[in-house]
Amino acid sequence: MGNRLSKISTRTGDDGSTGLGDGSRTGKDSPRIHALGEVDELNSFVGLLLCEDMPPALREALVTIQHDLFDLGGELCIPGYELVKDEHVARLDGLVEHYNEELPVLQEFILPAGSRAAALAHVCRTVCRRAERSIVALSHAEQIRPHPRQYVNRLSDLMFILARVLNRFAGGSDVLWQHERKRG
């Protein structure tokens, strides 16, 4: 991996370009930088979610996910580099299975609401979906491996499940969408 940053303000991006991890430069509006930025934003929102009260095992899983997202950003930053592997996707599959098995089957759509932690998990889910769209767009412009796309796809599913888990942890439940809700 490239050198660690020792100087943050270099002014080299004043022309609208930015450096990649392999030393090349690209436009700050390139699909690669969009995808990288979306993953960075997602990681920041996971950090915000970690400020909330939650079960210790869930907290540890989210900290690991933050490290994975940093690796994912590294992979996006260095064209052709591989950091996210099958085992990262498999770990998310395991978390999805583990946390989903204790939840009641959904009979209706749910709203992104409830406890503050659950609402933040829903924000993470929507930012994750945006990151996924950016990674897909990047894959149309440049060749990338499938693992980054698979990882964020699984992670958005996990964040939906974790929102439900966090509502229960807070003593609540899912906030159901009411199709026939009276408006007025």
Secondary structure as GFF3:
##gff-version 3
##sequence-region A 1 184
A	DSSP	beta_strand	17	19	.	.	.	ID=ss1
A	DSSP	beta_strand	25	27	.	.	.	ID=ss2
A	DSSP	alpha_helix	31	49	.	.	.	ID=ss3
A	DSSP	alpha_helix	56	77	.	.	.	ID=ss4
A	DSSP	alpha_helix	86	101	.	.	.	ID=ss5
A	DSSP	alpha_helix	116	141	.	.	.	ID=ss6
A	DSSP	alpha_helix	146	169	.	.	.	ID=ss7
###
